[in-house]
Amino acid sequence: MTVTGALVDRLRADDGAAPVEFALITPLLLVVTLAVLQLALVLHVREVAIGAASQGARVAAMTNGDLFQGKARAERVLRQSIAAPALRSTHARIDREGPVPVAAVDMTLNLPIVGMFGPTTMTVTGRSLLESGSELVPGFAVE
């Protein structure tokens, strides 16, 4: 076998291809994994905020429109979760535009997005029909 033939055989062999492929694929898999985790975090923060705003509106509605208690409840629920650092502001109000008055709690949060999108805000709203104090469920307590 000649030197040229041995060189050609060596170049055609698959020896050492696995480490090179691993080195090329690993960064791509890492980026995809981090993107999925980031999306999961954003969706979790959104769902927790929606739940907190809804609970705040429900408390405000069941306490004859006490907006302070509704706002406090929404903030307390959000602060007990991983989404607490994202909270920017909370606003409670009574909407009387429709056929029935509605207690509403708006929460504005920073979305935990990185990269070219940059930090952005999201506002979620929880609504509940106003009810009189006599309609409270027995055993219901506002913290």
N, C-alpha and C positions, 0 to 999 in steps of 0.2 A: 504494500500500500504506500502510496506516495504521500508526501507532506500535504499537498493540496487536497487529496482525497480524505485524509484524516481530518483536516480542518472543515471540509464540507460536511462530513459525518457529524462532527462535534456541533456545528451550527444547527443541524437539523434535529438534534436530540432534544427531548423535553426536560432534561435534567435541570433543576433549579427554577422551573417556570412557576411553581406554586408560591414560593415566597414573593416573587415579583407581582403575581396576580393579587396576592393578599395585600401587598403594599399599595396597589392601585385601587382596589375596591374598598378598603377600610375607610378612607376619608369620605367617600360617597355614602356608605352605610351609616357612618357617624352623623353626617348632616341630616339624612332622612330621619334617623332616630330622634335627634334633637328637635327637628321640626314637628314630629308627632307629639313629643312631650310638651312643646310650647303650645300647640293647638289644644291639647288636653287641659293645660293650665288655664288658658283663656276661656274655654268652655266651662270649666269648673267655677271660675270667678263669676262668670255671667249667671250661671244657675244659682249660686249662693246669693248673689245680689238680688235676683228676682224673688227668691224665697224670702229674703229679709225685708224687701220692700212690701211684699204681699202681707207678711205678718204685721208689719208696722201699720199698714192701711187697715187691716182687720181689727187691730187693737184700737185704733182711732175711731173706727166705725162703731165698735161695741161699747165705747165709753162716751157716747153722745158727742162725737166730734172733737175729742180732746187731742188736738194735733201734737201737743208736746209729748204726750205718752206714746203716740204712734211713731213719732220721729225717734224718740229714745229707744223704743223697742226695736225698730229697724237697725239702728246703729249698734245696739247691744248684740243682736243676732249676728250681724256682719263681723263685729270685733271678736267673736268667739271662733272664727274660722281662719283659714289660711288667706282669705281675701282681704283681711283687715287693712294691710298697708295700701291697698289700692283705692280706698275711699277718699274722695275729694270733698263732697258736700252732700247734705241730705236736706230735702225740703218737703214739708207736709202742707197739704191744702185741702179745701173742700170745693169740689166742683159742683156747681148748681146749674149747669147749662142744660142738662138733659131732663127727662121727666122725673127723675129721682136724684136727690143729692148723693154724692159719692165722695168718700174719703180717699185721697190719693197721696202716696209717698213716692217722691222722685229721688233716686240715688245716682250720683255721678261718680264714676270710678275711672281710674287710670287702667287701661288695658295693658297687661304685661307682655307687650310685643317688642321684639328686638329686631335688628336688621334694618333693611331699607325702608320699612314702613314707619319706624320711629314710634315713640310713645304717643298714644292717642287716647281719647276719652270715650266713654260709653255711658249712656243714661238709661236706666231701667225705671219702670213705674209699676207700683202695685196699687190696685184699686179695690174698694169694698163699699157696698151699699151702707149708708148710715142706718143705724138701728137705734131704738130707744133702749134705755137702761133696763127696762122691765123685760126685755127680750133676752137678757143674758142667760146663758146656759147655767144651770145650777152647778156650783163648784168652779166656775170660770174665775180665774184670778189674774189680774194684771200685775205683773212684777214691777 
